[in-house]
Amino acid sequence: MNIPSFTVSGVATGGYPAAGSLSGLSTIQLTTHFIAALIYADIGHIPGKVSIITGSSSGLGRAIALKFADHGAAVVCADRDPTSRGRKDGATHEVLQKRGQRSIFVPTDVSEETGVQKLIQEAVREYGQLDIMVNNAGIAHEAPQPRPIWQTPVDVFDSTWQVNVRGVFLGCKFAGEQMLQQIKSSNKARNGTIINIASVLGVLGKNGTPAYAAAKGAVIAMTRTAAMDFAPHGIYCNSILPGFTRTNMISAMTGNPDMEKVLAKGHPLQRLGEPEEIANAALFLASEMSNGITALNMPVDGGLHGKLGL
């Protein structure tokens, strides 16, 4: 554990925000502050780790990439293009490089076997290892035009599954192979981390989204299965189930502020989720603070699953 410096003059470094002067506090109060500082400093601490984030050019992938880099990880950004359509604040890897953080971009179609293999190889060639794989890339053809299952074109179903299911399978498979090759000792508590971005719709379903909801349900099942395969080797596999989160995908689905308000009111928290909230969950699952947690499908949905009794 990295222990932050700590003084009783009211300054606690290492990330723990001192609430004011600590002088005059009792021993018990000082101990409480010190323990809080230790916990705060260690949450999400992933310095020196090497991560791959697919779908890194926008939305949740970009938020996760920025979060991981801010907590010390090297970030391999993977997407079809380095910059998403309409984005004017720079490619994700360029933003990180300008901050002095370690990052490269590897153009990747996650539905192609050779493309995912090359992605893993490039990460290892550049940084020597792979510690964290985030399978985030996904598409939602039904977002701007929801249709009942009998009107859903077969090619929409097929292309959705190619990216959202096959892409996650390939990411788990080839990242897992690399992590297994890196194991030098069975004594380590953690030999790798795989995080899949699913969706609460994979559990709830939603009218008009038969391809997307079914694909995310498959990711949830695949996560549990992969976790059982990897667990004896100290490789963790979990998924995150976002609710309606403020991304371009949701913008395409709603199309107007009134619809956004309707979606927000469906959450007990009465608002849409934010990409950084998903990134925080990913950071927790990537860090040793989550040791002991695998095969978890974690809802980050503003309480939507609880509202529906799931």
N, C-alpha and C positions, 0 to 999 in steps of 0.2 A: 504494500500500500504506500502511495506517495503522501507523505505527511506535510501539510502546509505549515508555513511559519505562523506563529501565533503570539500575539502580545496582549497584555492586559490594558494597553492604552486605547483599546477600541479599534485596532486595525487587525483584521484577520485576513491574511492573504491566501491564495490558492483557490479563490472562488467563493468562499463563504462570506456573505455580506454582513459585516458588523452592524448591528442595529444602533449602536451608540457607544459611549464610553463603557468599558467593562470594569473600570476601576471601582472598588468598593463593593463588588459582588462577592457573595459567599463562595466557599470552595465548591459546594454542590452546583451553584449557578455557573461558575467558571468551567467545571467539568462538563456540564451540559452543553455549553457553548463549544468547548473543544471537541466533544464527540460529534456535534453537528457539523463542525468544520471538517472533520475527517470524512464523514459520510458524504458531505457535499462535494468535497474535492475528488472523491473516488467514483462518483456516479458517472458512467459513460466514459471512463478514462480508457482510451484505446491508442495511446502513443506508440508509434512504430509499427502498428498493424497495417496490413495492405488490404485494401478493399476494392471490390468492383461493384459499381452501381449501374445497372442497365436502365435505359430510359432516363438518362441523367440530364437531358437537355432542357427539361421543363418540369413543372409540377412537383410531384412528390419526389421524383428522382433527383431533381436539382436541390431540393431542400435537404434531402438525406446526404447528398454529396457535400454540401456546404457544412452541414452539422458535423459530419465525420472528420472533415479536414480541420475544422475548428478545435476538435478534440484530439488532434495529433496523428490521424491516420493518413497514409498515402491513398489517393483516390484515383482509380482508373475509371474514367467516364466512358460509357458505352451507349451508343444510340445510332440511328441511321444517319443523322446529321448532327454536327456539333451545336448548332443553334436552332431552336424551334421557330416555327413560322411566327413572324410578328414580334419576336423578342429583340430588343435593341440594347440591352445592357450587357451583351457579350456572352460568349460561350462559357459554359460552366467551368471547364478546365482552365480557360484563360483567366477567368475571375480568380480562381484559386492560385494560379501561377503568379498573378500580379500581387497577390497577398504574401508571396513567398512560400506558399504551401505546395506540397508535392502532388502533382496531378498530370495525367496525360489523357488523351482522347483516342479511342479505338473505334472506328466506324464498324457497326455491328448490326446485322439482322439476326435477332435472337431465334428466329424460326429455322435458321440454317445451321446444320450440324457443324460444318467446317468453319463457319463464322464464329460460333461460340468457342470451338476449340482454339481458334486463332486468338480470340480475346483472352482466354486463360493463359496461353503461351506468351502473349505480349506483356501481360501483367507480371508474370514470373521473370521474363527476360529483363524487364525494366527494374523491378524491385526485389527480385530474388525469391519471392514466396507469395502465397495467397492465404489470407486469414479470414476474410469476410466476403461473402457473396450475397448481394442483394438483388434478387430477381424482381425488378419493379416494372420493366417494360410491359406495356399493355395497350390495347386499342379498344375503342367502344363505338363501333359503327352505328349502334342503335341509339346512341345518345342524342343526336340531333333529330332522329326520326324513329321513335319507338313504334314497333309494330307487333301485333299478336303473332303467335307462332305459325299460324297457317298462312300468314303473309310474309314471313321472313324468308328472304332468298337463301338458297343453299350456299351460295358463295359467301354470303355474309357470315353464316354459321362457320363455314370452313376456315375462312381467313381469321376470324376471331379466335378459334381454337388453335390455329397455327402459331399465333403469337402468344396468346394468354395461357395456353396449356403446354403446347410443345416447347415454347420458349422457356418456361419454368422447368420443365423436365430436363431439357438440355443443360440449363444452368446448374441445376442440382447434380446432374450426372457428372459433368466434366469438372465443376468446382470440387465436388466430392472426391473424385479420382485424384485431383491434385493434392487436396488436403491429406488424403490417405498416404500418398507418396511421401509427404513431408514428415510423417510421424517418425520420430527417432526414439521415443520412449513412451511406454504406456502409463507412465506415472503422472503425466500432465493432466490437469483437470479439464483442459480445453484444447482441442487440436484444430478447431475451425468452427465457423459460424455460417449458417445459411439462413437468410431471411427472405421469405416470399411475401410479396404484397398481393393479398387477395381482396376481398370486399365483403362488407356485411350483406350485400345482395346475394353472395354465394350461400348464405344461410336463409335469408328472408325470401329471396326471389323478388321480382318486381314485374308487374305486367308490362309487356312491350319490350322486354330485354331477354328473350329466351337464350340467345347465344352467349351474351355477356354473363348473365347470372349463372348459367350452367357451367361456364368455363371457370368462374371463380369458385364455384362449389367443388370442381375438380381439383383446383389448387389447394383448397383446404384439406381434401382427402389425401392428396399427394404429399402434403407437408407432414401429416401424421405418419404416413407410411415411410417416407424418407427418414423421418426422425427415428423410427424404430430400427431401420437399417443402420443408421450412422451411430446411434447411441453407444454401442459397445466400444466404439473407437474414439469416443470423446469429441465427436463432432455434433454440434447443436443445430437443430433445424426447427424454426418456428415461422409462423406467418402473422401478418398484421391485417386486420379487417377494418379498413376505414369506412366511415359512414359517408354522407354527402360532404365532400371537402372542397374548399374553394380552389378549384383548378380549371384549366381550359376545358377539360372534359365535362365538368359540371356546367360551365358557361354554355357549352354546346347543347347540353341537355335542357337547360332552362330557357335560354334565349331572351328572357326578360326579367327585370327585377321582381315583378310580382310572383313569378314562379319560384324564384330564389327564396322569397319570404315564406312561401308555402312549404318548401323543403326544410327551411330552418325551423319552422314551428313544429315539424314532425319529430325533431330531436328534443328530449327533455331539457337540454341546455338552451333550447330556443335560439340556436345559431348554427351556421355551417361550421364544419371543422376547418382548421388551418393546416397547410402543409407542414409547418414547423412542429405541430403536435404529432404528426406521423413520424417526422424525423426524430423527435425525442424518444418515441417508442422504439424506433429502430436502433437508436444509440444505446438504450438500455439493454435490448436483446443482444447487441453486439459486444457489450462489455461484460466483464466478469461479475458485475453486480447481478447478472441473471444466471449465474452458475446454478445448476439444479433445475433449470426450466428448459424443457424441450418438448416437442410435439404440441406446443401451445398455439392455438389460433386466437390471437389477442384482439378483441374489438376495441377500436379507438373511434367511437361513433356517437359521442355525445349522449350515451345512455340509451340509444335506440334499441339495442338488444334487450335491455332490462325492461323497457316500456312494453315490449312485445312478449315478455315472459320467457326469453330464451336463455 
